[in-house]
Amino acid sequence: MRLGDLLRGLQIPGMGAEAGVEISAIAYDSRRVQPGSLFFAIKGEKADGHAFIPKALERGAVAIVSEREAPPTLGATRWIQVPKIRRALAEAARAFYDRPDSHLKLIGITGTNGKTTTAYLVDSVLRAAGIKSGLFGTIEYRLGAQSLAALNTTPESLDLISYFAQLLAAGGQAAVMEVSSHALAQERVWGFRYTAAVFTNLTRDHLDYHRDFDHYFAAKRRLFEGLGTPPPELAVINIDDPWGGKLLELSYPSLLTYGWNANAQVKPKQVSHGPHGLEAVVTTPAGKVEIKSSLVGRANLANILAATAVGLGLNIPRRQVEEGIADLKAVPGRFERIDEGQPFLVVVDYAHTDDALRNVLSAARELTRNRLIVLFGCGGERDRTKRPLMGEAAGTLSDLTVLTSDNPRSEDPLRIMTDALVGLQRTGKPYIAEVDREVAIRKALEAAHEGDVVVLAGKGHETYQILKDGPVPFDDRAVARRMLRELGHAK
């Protein structure tokens, strides 16, 4: 495809002969450049693509796109300056792959907590309705029968559009996406028209990046305002959350609210919880929906309400919505049960904010016949202000807390634990502090007795731990299973 055709939508002035240059590939990573590529030099949080321009040219890039002026040292290199690099990347990718996003129903889910489970639930509802869908989020990128490990919750536009093209070729009709605040702020999803957008909640997280709640919310709000496109055709908003109420100020072609709030359009009436899941009768504008789910806890019921609203808003019959909710038995690393025949319940959960920790411990408390034990840590190079809040949540809601390391990255793990310890000690509850996560898991399991519930929080589906020198293999689920067998609980 010619360079001018790729960038036509940007209306770049002064493009001359370079408009006719043939482009065989697009890349923003110099390692993926091949002869004939158009290379986008993007300044990221940790690396600057401009530093890799020589490598991209060496590998065969025929033109460079950047927000900066061309440096004189590059001589005759074709250089296209654009005002917004990620908007340009999205436009070029869309043209290169013949706009596959316009042929799919795009369902975007944003919020601090619940995005992953809600996405899995929506995907299950679509499948129950016979709609072939892809799934893109924190755990995996699913393209029909193919599943790829996720690198980011929301990939760059080029990768997303490439995946959409593959999904479309495989017969896909919809794509369910977790849309992170980083992706919205960085315009990784610029130009996408969403069929439906979901807001789950807004609680403390990522304030190291967004600075404060107002900026954090402003990033989330962009999904509902439209991203260089009209707003979503359907907005699904949790009005139990005060930030959700602020989204009602916008105008949408169609809107469904959910929650326990008396004014919610999709709300539960009859709810029963148990160790094997939950049941509820949900009132909706389309009539009553009878929910039976293997998921547990109030937070998961909120996720189910969101998925129910999406299904009904897309005109999926109530019976198929019910079937889709029931079909989802579990989500990897989200209240995932570890069973090696032990006389107590062990669950692994991704909860890594104070609000998520409160939710998972509240759900676990409903299942315990004795004590509740929680193991958690806080991530390094992330918002420090939430660490004491997580410590306080753990101490308040559990009977015993095991404080350990999570993904310390370049920070001192003991310093991170000290930050969390401030809130934990405030509760006056018993605790164990152990920096080695594997040893800490053993101590949590050794402390458990019949009827207890042990929650291993923070890492969920992750199969690595990020240390100062980089990631090392580590999976809470695998470690817990091995520990339980070593402690004599093998089935």
Buried (B, 14 or more C-beta within 10 A) or exposed (E): BEBBBBBBBBEBEEBEEBBEBEBEBBBBBBEBBEEBBBBBBBEEEEEEBBEBBEEBBEBBBBBBBBBEEBEEEEEEBBBBBBEBBBBBBBBBBBBBBEBBBEEBBBBBBBBBBBBBBBBBBBBBBBBBBEBBBBBBBBBBBBBBEEEEEBEBBBBBBBBBBBBBBBBBEEEBBBBBBBBBBBBBBBBBBBBBBBBBBBBBBBBBBBBEBBEEEEBBBBBBBBBBBBBBEEBBBBBBBBBBBEBBBBBBEBEBEEBBBBBBBEEBBBBBEEBEBEEEBBBBEBBBEBEEBBBEBBBBBBBBBBBBBBBBBBBBBBEBEBEBBBBBBBBBEEBBBBBBEBEBEBEBBBBBBBBBBBBBBBBBBBBBBBBBEEBBBBBBBBBBEBBBEBBBBBBBBBBBBBBBBBBBBBBBBEBEBEEBBBBBBEBBBEBEBEBBBBBEBBEBBBBBBEBBEEEBBBBBBBBBBBBEBBBEEEEEEBBBBEBBBBBBBEBEBEE
